[in-house]
Each structure stands twice: as C-alpha cells, then as structure tokens.
Amino acid sequence: MADSTLISSGLVRGAYRSSQSLTGGPADRATQAGESEATSFAEALKSASADAVRTVREADVAAQAGMTGQLDTQSVVEATVALEATVKVAVSMRDKFVEAYKEVLRMPI
C-alpha cells in the first residue's frame, strides 16, 4: 500500500490540471493563459534587454567620466563589473536562444 504522505499537494494539483485539459473542460482558459504567458514573456524579454542597454550606457558614461577625472575609481570599477555581468548574461541568453532555434530546426515536420 502506498504511503499517502509521499504525495505532495503540488503534484496532486498538477495532475488535476492535466486531467482537466485532457477532458476538454477548460481548454479555452488554457489557450487564454498561454497567450497571456507569451505576452508576459515578450514583455519580460523587452524589459531585460532595455535594462541591459541601460547598464551598458551607464558603464560607458562612467568610464568616460573616470577618464576625465570626474568620477572616482571605485565607481568606475563598479560600473565595469556591472557591465561585465550584464554582458555575460546577455551572451548566455543568446546561446540558449540559438540552441533552442537549432533544436526547432532539427524537429521533424
């Protein structure tokens, strides 16, 4: 006999949602949720890219101000470290997108 304490409520809710989508009950709601998730993903991506561009511009301004002596070395280093982290994340995301695109291309039609 199975121990009921091993079944988490999250798994039960997930199974229930899956069974509802299989029976065709809330299919319209699932489609609407999918559309809102796509919109929110697009908004999240747009926001992240805008933040990355802002960070790059701020680091550029900080570097120029540091070269002219208008900004202390600590602030220039902090801006450069933030720029480096932003570039690493952007490159990582690009690599993931390229990998996903290649995976889609490998799918049979």
C-alpha positions as CSV (number, residue, x, y, z in Angstrom):
1,M,0.0,0.0,0.0
2,A,1.3,3.5,-0.9
3,D,2.1,5.9,1.9
4,S,-0.1,9.0,1.3
5,T,2.4,11.3,3.0
6,L,4.7,10.9,-0.1
7,I,2.2,12.6,-2.4
8,S,2.6,16.3,-2.4
9,S,-0.3,18.7,-2.9
10,G,1.6,20.4,-5.7
11,L,1.7,17.1,-7.6
12,V,-1.9,16.5,-7.0
13,R,-2.9,19.9,-8.3
14,G,-0.7,19.4,-11.4
15,A,-2.3,16.1,-12.1
16,Y,-5.7,17.6,-11.7
17,R,-5.0,20.4,-14.1
18,S,-3.6,17.9,-16.6
19,S,-6.7,15.8,-16.4
20,Q,-8.9,18.8,-16.9
21,S,-7.1,19.8,-20.0
22,L,-7.4,16.2,-21.3
23,T,-11.2,16.1,-20.8
24,G,-11.6,19.4,-22.8
25,G,-13.2,21.3,-20.0
26,P,-11.2,24.5,-19.6
27,A,-9.4,24.3,-23.0
28,D,-10.4,27.9,-23.8
29,R,-9.0,29.1,-20.4
30,A,-5.7,27.2,-21.1
31,T,-5.4,28.9,-24.5
32,Q,-6.0,32.3,-23.0
33,A,-3.4,31.6,-20.3
34,G,-1.0,30.5,-23.0
35,E,-1.5,33.8,-24.8
36,S,-1.0,35.9,-21.7
37,E,2.1,33.9,-20.9
38,A,3.5,34.6,-24.4
39,T,2.7,38.3,-23.9
40,S,4.3,38.4,-20.5
41,F,7.4,36.6,-21.8
42,A,7.7,39.1,-24.6
43,E,7.4,41.9,-22.1
44,A,9.9,40.3,-19.8
45,L,12.4,39.9,-22.6
46,K,11.8,43.5,-23.7
47,S,12.4,44.8,-20.2
48,A,15.5,42.7,-19.7
49,S,17.0,43.9,-23.0
50,A,16.2,47.5,-22.1
51,D,17.9,47.1,-18.7
52,A,21.0,45.6,-20.4
53,V,21.2,48.5,-22.8
54,R,20.8,51.0,-19.9
55,T,23.6,49.2,-18.0
56,V,25.9,49.4,-21.0
57,R,25.2,53.1,-21.5
58,E,25.8,53.8,-17.8
59,A,29.1,51.9,-17.8
60,D,30.2,53.9,-20.9
61,V,29.3,57.2,-19.2
62,A,31.1,56.1,-16.0
63,A,34.2,55.1,-18.0
64,Q,34.3,58.4,-19.8
65,A,33.8,60.3,-16.6
66,G,36.6,58.3,-14.9
67,M,39.0,59.1,-17.7
68,T,38.3,62.8,-17.4
69,G,38.7,62.7,-13.6
70,Q,35.0,63.5,-12.9
71,L,34.3,60.1,-11.2
72,D,36.3,58.1,-8.7
73,T,38.0,54.8,-9.5
74,Q,35.6,52.8,-7.2
75,S,32.5,54.0,-9.2
76,V,34.2,53.2,-12.5
77,V,35.1,49.7,-11.3
78,E,31.6,49.1,-10.0
79,A,30.1,50.2,-13.4
80,T,32.6,48.0,-15.2
81,V,31.7,44.9,-13.0
82,A,28.0,45.6,-13.7
83,L,28.7,45.8,-17.4
84,E,30.7,42.6,-17.3
85,A,27.9,40.7,-15.5
86,T,25.3,42.1,-18.0
87,V,27.4,41.0,-21.0
88,K,27.8,37.5,-19.5
89,V,24.1,37.2,-19.0
90,A,23.3,38.5,-22.5
91,V,25.8,36.1,-24.1
92,S,24.4,33.2,-22.1
93,M,20.8,34.1,-23.2
94,R,21.9,34.4,-26.8
95,D,23.5,31.0,-26.6
96,K,20.3,29.5,-25.2
97,F,18.2,31.1,-27.9
98,V,20.5,29.8,-30.6
99,E,20.4,26.3,-29.1
100,A,16.6,26.4,-28.9
101,Y,16.4,27.6,-32.5
102,K,18.7,24.8,-33.7
103,E,16.6,22.3,-31.7
104,V,13.5,23.5,-33.5
105,L,15.2,23.2,-36.9
106,R,16.1,19.5,-36.0
107,M,12.4,18.7,-35.4
108,P,10.7,16.5,-38.0
109,I,7.8,18.0,-39.8
